[in-house]
Amino acid sequence: MNCEEVQAQLSDYLEKTLSAADLNIIEAHLSACAPCRMETDYLSECIHQVASLPMVDPPVGFTQRVMARVHEIDETPSFWQRWLLPLRIKIPVQATAVILVGILAVYLLEKEPPEKRSLMTSKATVPENQFARPEKNQETATSKTELQQAPAKSHPLALSAPAPITGETKTAGGAKEKASPRRAKSLAGEQTATGSPSSPSFPPIGRGTGIVSGTPIKNAGQFPETVEIKSGSLRPEAMSIEPFADYEMVFRLQSPAQEQAARRDNLGLSQKFSAPAIAGRQAAGDLDRLLDVLAGSTQPQTVWLTVPKNQYEQLKKELRALGTIESETQIPLLRAEPGEQNSGQLQIKLTVFPPPETKRAVPSSPGDK
Amino acid sequence: MKKQSNKSEEMVSETISDAECVRRLLQGEVDAFEILVRRHQKAIFNLVYRMLGDYDEAAEVSQETFLSAYRSIGQFRGDANFSTWLYRIAINHASTRRRGLARWQQRTVPLETTEPVNEREPDPAATVEQREIQKLVQKALNSLEASDAMIIVLKDLQDVPYEEVARVLDVPVGTVKSRLHRARRALRSRLAPYFKTRGTRK
């Protein structure tokens, strides 16, 4: 064993962990090798000196300081908890809110298309001022006068009153008045102009036999102030989507005299119809009253009617009694079968033209036709 | 609070095992940690102090060691001794601080030439010669690699058994022995001037 090998085992030799054989070899080498003996002494002295280093006491109050910091750390999690606790609450609450918003969105999405389809719209097909007439101002004055006499709330055109189709309407005072086309028009104008919030909700549709009915519109029962019948036009102010029509009809009203005569003949039938929502924003109790209103206009009006499929012919019959059906078009391309998608209800786009020569300023005078 | 402190002191005197203290600590009994601090503070402090050679630094690093242990007590596995785990934390902290100090001292004075700063009177009863030797030994330890200084302190100063040193360093016992021998020879070479003067004086 050379010096290097011996010196590599000096630690074991000093700690006396060598085997007896190795111990003898090293002791034999050390007895003969002075440098290795000196190295062994130095190494032993090193170990001794390190072991002789005194154990130093930690600073006074070391434990207390550590424990004080420990208690600070203990408070730190509660600090974090204060931050995290709201998250624990917030996350489920926000998740619930998101789910609720999602459900609401789906609900609204499903609800919207039928709503849009059911828009009862009125469209002035002729520009507003084209048919402006000199007596317009006079009519406006009349309607204002009547407005003061008959509050909108109790007006027969105020939707909910199942007024008989006798041409007489009931005022607030209970007095019966003759309902002429002009009168009806002015009253409708009154309601529209006032925009009365007290207008009752949508009337029972087709209270009689219910063969003509209007589908409720979004703000049914509220009359936008901007629509002015007295100007001779029914201009929709927010018409955006036209409902699909199964039939399109062009209808020309008779003159008032003929109309009244026809009305007397077909009183029974007339009573059966009601078109509560017409002209997009206004409403009427019955079909003839609707036509009265339309007759007051000098412009063509478009009305959307919903009629049960099996009552369609009856409606035509009724219309013929009040005027002339100038054209009738079935629109087959939109649906395989008319009324199929509306559970047997037909959507009818009725374009109503005024009488060929109206002399409505003198209602009692006979018409030309 | 006072009652709790007194209670803890009583618990220390009852020599509850480290494992039991850890178990109580994990159950939320913070005072159990105080027992562990009191029990191990001297060994940890002296290990760190001899590795750093600076009393104030040693106090700070020792405190960090215990606080780290407290924070990560949940990671302590019961299969090891608490002291082994604590030594490991202390060595990591001390080594990090030692590197920082070495960088700082490199810019000022070489580490091996510096006297141990902030050295208190560790052994008032020691003679002047003994104090001189202690300073030399500490200076030599400072000049060693951190791993060498650490293994010498653990084994030769604190007399930690080879098996535990092996667990602390996570190496086999044979590796510990060879590393220790290499560290001792490095220390002996640092102390060679001292031995020569002593030899001449002798």
Interface residues (C-beta under 8 A of the other chain):
Chain A: Q7 A8 L10 S11 D12 E39 Y42 L43 E45 C46 I47 Q49 V50 A51 S52 L53 P54 M55 V56 D57 P58 P59 F62 T63 R65 V66 M67 R69 V70 H71 I73 D74
Chain B: V30 F33 E34 V37 R38 Q41 K42 F45 N46 Y49 R50 Y55 A58 A59 S62 Q63 F66 L67 Y70 R71 R120 P122 D123 A126 Q130 I133 Q134 V137 Q138 L141 I152 V153 D156 L157 D159 K177 L180 H181 R184 R185 L187 R188 L191 A192 F195
